[in-house]
Amino acid sequence: MEALKRADSAINELIDKEFHRLESTINLIASENYCPLPVREAVGSILTNKYAEGYPGRRYYAGCQFVDEIENLARDRCKTLFQAEHANVQPHSGSQANAAVYFAALKPGDTVVAMSLKSGGHLTHGHPINFSGTFYNFINYEVDEQTQEIDYAAIQQIVTEHKPKLIVAGASAYSRSINFAEFRKIADSVGALLMVDMAHIAGLVAAHLHASPVPYADFVTSTTHKTLRGPRGGFILCKKEWAAQIDRAVMPGLQGGPFMNVIAGKAVAYHLAMQPEYVEYQKQIIRNAQALANEFRNLGYDLVSKETDNHLFILDLRSKELTGKEAEETLESIDIYVNRNTIPFDPQSPFVTSGIRLGTPMLTSRHMKEEQMRQIAIWIDQALQNRNDENILKDLKDKVQLFCQQFPFE
Ligand code: PLP
C-alpha cells in the first residue's frame, strides 16, 4: 500500500500492526474471519467513489451503468447461492438488515417473539438498550434450562399467549442446529411472519451443511463477514411478494447511497462460495469445532448444550471457578482471542459472564485441522489453570507465536 504509506504513515503503520496481530495470534472469535484478498481488493477499489441511490435500472444518479451490472451480479449470485426468490445486498451490516425487515413488516409497538441475548440471541432481537427493544414489543424466549437447547414447545406456548406479528429465529451464540420447519409451524399456528437471522451460520447454509431457512422463512437476514467469509456487511432474502417492501425499507427507508465497493466484495464472496473448495472449507470448520469441543470435554470442561453442530460452542466455566472475563483476559495475555459470553441463566452480569465463546472459522481459513485444535485446547487449559504463573504464561505465549508462523493467511 505504497500510496497510503506516503500519504499517512500513522494509519499505514497501524494497519501493518493489525496485520501482524492477525498473523501472530490464535483467533477463536466466532463472528470473525479472514476476508479473502480478492474480496478485499474489490472493497478497496475505486467503486467507493460512486453514488448509486436506488436500485439497478432505477437510480437517482447518472453514470451507474457499471455499478448496476455489479449489483445485479451480486443479487443474482446471492439468490442462486441461497435459492431465494429475492435478495437485497445493500444493507451496510447485519443490524441494518434486521432493522429493514422490522421496518418493512412491523409498526412501532407490534409484538415480536425472539431469543434472549442470554440464551444466545443478538442485541437486535429485542434487547431493551437496542432500537429493536425500544420501538417494538419484544417477548424473549430462553433455551431449556436442563438441555440448554431451543425448546420448541415452550416457544409455542409463548407464541400462543402473545400472538406476535413476527417470530425471529437465529442466534449469535447457539451451537446446535435450528429446526426452521418447526419455527414455521409455530408461526403458522397464529398467522405470524417468520424471520430467520442466519448471520452466524450463513457459510454453513451456503455449503448445505446446515438446513436452509429459505424455504420456511418470509425473511432471511445475514451478515457477509462471519462463516460466509465475505466483506463486512449485510443482506436480506425474501419471498417475491415482500421484495418491493424490503427494498423500500432499506433505501430510502434506512439508508442512502449503497457502498458499491462493498457490494462488489459481496459479489466476489458469493462467487467464491460457489466453488467446490468452499464446501470443503465449511466442512473443516465443523470438524475443527467438534475436535476442539471434544478435547475440552476430555479436559473436564462443560459445554453449553453439550455438543456443537456448527462453527462454535460455549464453555461454561463455573465448574472451573473462573469467569468469562478472567478467562478472556488470561488468554489474551498469551495471544489467544476468545469472547467472554453469557451462558443460559447466567448468574454473572453480561460484562463478567460465566462462559467463553469459541469458533473455528478463522483458524480453518488458515488451514488448521483437528490436530491443531487439540493442541490449542491443551494450551488454553494450561493457561487457565496457571493463570497466576507468569513463567508458564510467558512460555505458552512463545509457543503460540512459533505455532502461528506455520499458518500464514493471505
Ligand atoms: N445478527 C446476528 C445473529 C449476529 O450475530 C450479528 C453480529 O454479531 C448481527 C446480527 C449484527 O451484525 P452487524 O455487527 O454487522 O451489525
Boltz pocket constraint, residues with backbone or C-beta under 6 A from the ligand:
constraints:
  - pocket:
      binder: B
      contacts: [[A, 31], [A, 92], [A, 93], [A, 94], [A, 95], [A, 96], [A, 98], [A, 121], [A, 122], [A, 124], [A, 170], [A, 171], [A, 172], [A, 197], [A, 198], [A, 199], [A, 200], [A, 223], [A, 233], [A, 234]]
      max_distance: 6.0
